Amino acid sequence: MKFLITGGAGFVGRHLVTKLLHDEHNITIFDNFSSSSKNDISHLLENGVSLVTGDILDYDLLLKSMANHDFVIHLAAQTNILQSITDPETTIDIIVEGTVNVLKSCVKTNVKGLVSTSSAAVYGNSPDAPISENSQLSPVSSYGASKLVTEYNLQAFSRSFGLNCISLRLFNVYGNGQSSETDVIRKFLKNISKGVPLEIFGDGTQTRDFVHVSDVIQAFSCAIKNIEAKCGEVYNIGSGKATSINELASLLISSKGKDLQIIHKPALEGEIKDSKADISLAENDIGYSPHVLLSDGLASLV
């Protein structure tokens, strides 16, 4: 098949493009390189991947670029939650308006299916443990709110135009090639390598569901294979396990054989307290099955 991948030069995008290339699909990356570099995908371009340098807010270019493609993976977004709090307008423009442009282009070019990334941020501080797709939706940031709007738009376009759609609610994705600017694991590893104290915002008892990028790529493969007759269904994509930030710090420090101080700083505004995914719907409905234990995934990074 011919795939167009918005944000394909990003962390998840590069891993996904590599997998689809291995499966002998034709790939076009559509990216504005706002949070990535062309150098990051030079090896992919050398292996036949096409590139369109553009912004999803440029509807005319997006429409032109999507022509003659069978399937779209929509990864492009503004992903910094803190930035979404200080600059909500930009976040809403990119995530909400950009996704509407993607949906309109899919309809105009008769694309067969669309898989879009959503986020666990749509749940906010959910009282449920684990969190299921039926848990209360109460985002605490413009990022989470914008992702929720995109889910609703996928469902609306699917019903109105017969577009097969799936939204994947990604929990805390980690793995090789992730930016230290946004990833707590990379930040910790950077400090450990320099021999300086690790900084934790809050008391460190907050939990996260860390899911390895290879398991996330498997989830995309499952969604692609099972896209037929999907009308914007949403699926949690995580490991199904919760790890506190204190536990994460201890795991990484011990794996490096170092004895470093941990400094606690005031909690960040808009940060979620606890997060653990109920992944049973994705397991039963599209065949998703995570395999990478956190200890193994961290060991591969170390």
N, C-alpha and C positions, 0 to 999 in steps of 0.2 A: 504494500500500500504506500501511498504518498502522504507523509505526515508534515504538517506545519506546526512548529512548536514555538509559541511565544515565550520569551524569557529563556530560550533554550541554551543560552551561554552561561546561565547561573549554575549554582551548586547542584540542585536536583536535575536541572536540564541537561547538564553535561553527562551525568550518569545515565539518564534516560536515553539520550541520543546514542550513546555507546551501545546500549542494549538493543535499540531498534536497528542500528547499523548491523550488529551481529546477526540479527534476524532477517537481514537482507531487505529492509525497507528503504524507500527513498525519503530523505529528510531535508526540510528547509527550516533553518533557525531564523526567527524574527526577533531581533533584540536591539535595544538602544544603548546597551553597554553602560547603563547608569550605575550598575553595581557589579560589573564584570569587565573583562578585557577580551579583545579579539585574540590576544595571545593565549588565553585560556582554552580556546577552541581550535587553535591552529592545527593540531593533530587530527581533529574531526574534519576540518575543511580539506586537509590533504587526502582524506579517505572518501571524498565525494559528497560531503554534506554541503548543501547550498546555504548561502547567507543573504538575508535582507537586513540591512541596518535601518531600523525604523522604530517608531513609537506607536503603541496601540491606540494612542489618542489621535493619530493620523489615519482617519477612517479610509480615505481614498487609497493610500499606500497599502493599508492592511487588506482592503478588498481586492486590489490588484494582485497582491502577493499570494492571496489564498486561492486564486483561480487554479483549477485543475488539481487540487488536493482532495484526498479522500477523507482525511481525519485531522482534527485539531486537538493538540494538547495545550491548554492555557495555563502557563506558569507565571507570566509576567505580572508583577505587582510591586507596590511599595511595602516592604516587609518589616520595617523598623517600627515597633510598637510605640516606643518613646517619641519618635518623630511624628507618629500619627496623632499623638496627644497634643504636641506643640504646634503642629501644622495639619489640622484635620482636612482642610480644603484640598491640599495636594493629594492626600491619601484617598479621599473620596473620588477625586477626578480620575486618578490612575486606576483604582480598583473597580469602582462602580461604572464610570463612564467608559473606561477602557474595555471592560468586559461586555458592555452593551455593544460596543463597536465590533468585538469579536463575534458576538452572537448574530448581529445583523449581517456580517460578512459571511458567516457560515450559511445562513439562510439564502443569501443572494447567490452563493457559489455552489449550492447543493451539496455541502459537506455531509457525509454520512453519520459522523459521530463527533462528540466533543466531550473530553474529560477535563475538568477544571479543578484547580487546587483551592480548597477552602482551608479552614484552620480550627483547631480546638479553641481558639480565642472566641468563637461564637458562643461558647457556653458561659464565659465569665467565671465567676466564683461559684461554680455549681456545688450544691450540697451533696450531690450523688457521688458515691464511690463504689464501683467504677461509674464513669459517665457513659450513658448510652445515647443513641441518636434521638431518643425520646425525652432526654433530660431537658430541663428548662433552658431556653436560649436567652442569655442576659449578658451580652458583651460589655466589657468595662473600658474599651478603647475604640477609637474611630476605626482602627484596623479591623478589630473583631466585628464591629457593626457593618463595615463595608463588605466584609466577606459574607456576612449573613444576607445582605442585599443581593449579592451576586448569586447566591444559591437560589433565592426566590426568582431572580430573573431567568436563570437556567430553566427552572420549572415552568415559568410563564411562556418562554419561547418554545419549549418542548411541546406544551399543550397547544399552542397557537399554530405552530409551523411543522410539527411532526419531527423535530430535531431530536435525535437520540443523545441524551446528556447524563453525565454522572458527575457529582461533586465529591471529592475526597477530602475529608477533614483530617489534615495531617496534624499529628501531635509534635513532639520535639525531635526533629530529624537531626541526625548527626552522621559524620563520616568523613572520609578523605576529601579534601578540597573545599571545606567550608571556611568561611571568613571568620576570623577571630573577633571581628567587630560586633557580631550579632550572636555568637554561639558561646555559651557558658563553658562548654568542654574545651574549646580552643583557647578561650581566655585563661582557663586554669592551666592548660598545658604550656602556654606562653610564659606564665609566671613561674611555673615549675622549672622550665628550661633556663630561666634567668636566676633562679634561686631566690626569688622574692616572695613575700607573703601572698596568699590567695585572698581575694576580696569577695565576700558574700554579702549581698544586700538583704537585710532582714536577719532573722535568727537562724536561717538555714534549714528550718524544719519544713519549708514549703517543698512540695513534691512535684516531679515531672515524669511523664511517660516518654522515655527516650527510645526512639525507634531508628534502627540503622538504615542508612540510605538504600542499601541493597534490598531490604524488605519493602521500602517505599516503592522502589522500581518494580518489584514483584506485584505490588498493589495496582500500579498503572497497567501492567500487562494483564492482570485479571480483569480490570475495568474495560480495557480495550476489547478483550475477547467476549465480554458479556454485556456489551453496550446496547444490543438490539432490544428495542421496546422499553428502554429505560427513559423515564420522563423527569430527569433531574434528581434521581435518588441520591441520598447522601450516605456516606460510609465513614466511620471512624477508622483511621489508619494509625495504629500505634503498636506497642509491644504487649499491651495488656498488663503491664507491671509499673508500679510507682517507685521512684527512687528520690530520696530527699537530697537537697543540694549539699548538705553536710556529708551524707553518705558518698555522694559523687566525688567531693573533694578528697575524702579519705581514701577512696579507691584509687584515684589518680596519684595522690602523694605516695601511697604504698607501692604502686606499680612502678614508680620511678626510684624507689628506694631512698627517698629523701624525708627529712623531718622539717617541715616548713610550718610557719605560723599561719593561722587563719584569722583574718580581720573581718569583723562584722560591721557593716555600714547601714545607714537608714534604708528601710524598704523603699523600693521604687514605686512611683505612682502608676497605677494601672496594671500592676503585676498580679497575676493569678496566684492564689494560695496553694491549691492542690489540683492535680491533674492526673487521672489514670483512665485509660480508654477501655470501654467495653467493646471488644472487636468481634463479638459473636455474629453480628449481622453481616459484616464483610466476609467472615469465614464461611457462613452458611449460604450467602447469596451470590458471591462472586469467586469464592474459593481462595480467599486471602489467607496466608498462613506464615506469620513471621518466624524466622529461624535463628536470628543472631542474638545471642545473649549479650547483655550490656558489658559484662566482664570481658567477653571475647572481642566485642566491637572496640572497647577502650584499649585492649591489648594491641589490636591492629594499628590504632592511631599512635600509641606510645612507641 
